[in-house]
Amino acid sequence: MRNPLHQPVVEHALETVSLARPLVETVTRRDRELGSQLRRALSSVALNLAEGWGSQGGNARLRYESALGSVYEARAALRVALAWGYVSVESATSVLESIDTLGGRVFGLARR
């Protein structure tokens, strides 16, 4: 049975995507491959969460674990963009905070 607490996590993922969009566009202008990977990782979080929402038992947990892996990937991709100087710390801070908060929520789902 679907847990009504899971759906707000999908909304958080979508809000993070919206928040990250300008950074993804900036990264893509400098490094198309890294921008694409960041975009795909962020999208994967939301999509796997939604798929988990519609799944049951072990299948749901697998989707949440995939979403968590994508959270880690998105965070790493943004940190790589910072290391290359494609984005500033100031512009990335709120996105990294949102990703970290989202990661905590997804971790909770994956461990149930």
C-alpha positions in Angstrom: 0.0 0.0 0.0 1.3 3.4 -0.9 2.4 5.6 2.0 1.0 9.2 1.7 4.2 10.5 3.3 6.2 9.6 0.1 4.5 12.0 -2.3 5.9 15.2 -0.7 9.4 13.8 -1.3 8.6 13.7 -5.0 7.5 17.4 -4.8 10.8 18.2 -3.0 12.7 16.5 -5.8 10.8 18.6 -8.4 11.5 21.8 -6.4 15.2 20.9 -6.4 15.2 20.4 -10.1 13.6 23.8 -10.6 16.2 25.4 -8.2 19.1 23.7 -10.0 17.9 24.5 -13.5 19.9 27.7 -14.0 23.1 26.0 -12.7 22.5 23.0 -15.0 22.2 25.4 -17.9 25.4 27.2 -16.9 27.3 23.9 -16.5 26.0 22.7 -19.9 27.3 25.8 -21.7 30.8 25.0 -20.3 30.7 21.2 -20.3 27.9 19.6 -22.2 28.6 16.1 -20.9 28.7 17.1 -17.2 25.6 19.2 -17.7 23.8 16.3 -19.2 24.9 14.0 -16.4 23.7 16.5 -13.8 20.4 16.9 -15.5 19.9 13.2 -15.9 20.8 12.5 -12.2 18.4 15.1 -10.9 15.6 13.9 -13.2 16.3 10.3 -12.1 15.7 11.2 -8.5 12.2 12.5 -9.2 11.4 9.7 -11.6 12.6 6.9 -9.3 10.7 8.4 -6.4 7.5 8.5 -8.4 8.0 4.9 -9.6 8.6 3.8 -6.0 5.5 5.6 -5.0 3.6 3.4 -7.4 5.4 0.2 -6.4 5.0 -2.2 -3.5 7.4 -3.9 -1.1 10.9 -4.7 -2.4 10.2 -3.0 -5.7 9.5 0.3 -4.0 12.7 0.0 -1.9 14.7 -0.7 -5.1 13.4 2.5 -6.7 14.1 4.5 -3.5 17.7 3.1 -3.5 18.1 4.1 -7.1 16.8 7.6 -6.3 19.3 7.8 -3.5 22.2 6.8 -5.8 21.0 9.6 -8.2 21.0 12.1 -5.3 24.7 11.2 -4.6 25.4 11.4 -8.3 23.8 14.9 -8.7 25.6 16.2 -5.6 28.9 14.9 -7.0 28.3 16.4 -10.4 27.6 19.8 -8.9 30.7 19.6 -6.8 32.7 18.7 -9.9 31.3 21.7 -11.6 32.4 23.8 -8.6 35.9 22.3 -8.8 36.1 23.2 -12.5 34.9 26.7 -11.7 31.8 26.4 -13.9 29.6 27.7 -11.1 30.3 29.7 -8.0 30.0 28.6 -4.4 27.4 31.3 -3.9 25.2 30.1 -6.7 25.5 26.4 -5.8 25.0 26.6 -2.0 21.2 26.6 -2.0 21.0 23.8 -4.5 23.5 21.7 -2.6 21.5 22.3 0.6 18.3 21.2 -1.1 20.0 18.1 -2.5 21.4 17.3 1.0 18.0 17.7 2.6 16.3 15.6 -0.2 19.0 13.0 0.2 18.1 12.6 3.9 14.5 12.1 3.1 15.2 9.6 0.3 17.6 7.8 2.7 14.7 7.4 5.1 12.5 5.9 2.4 15.2 3.5 1.2 15.8 2.1 4.7 12.2 1.3 5.5 
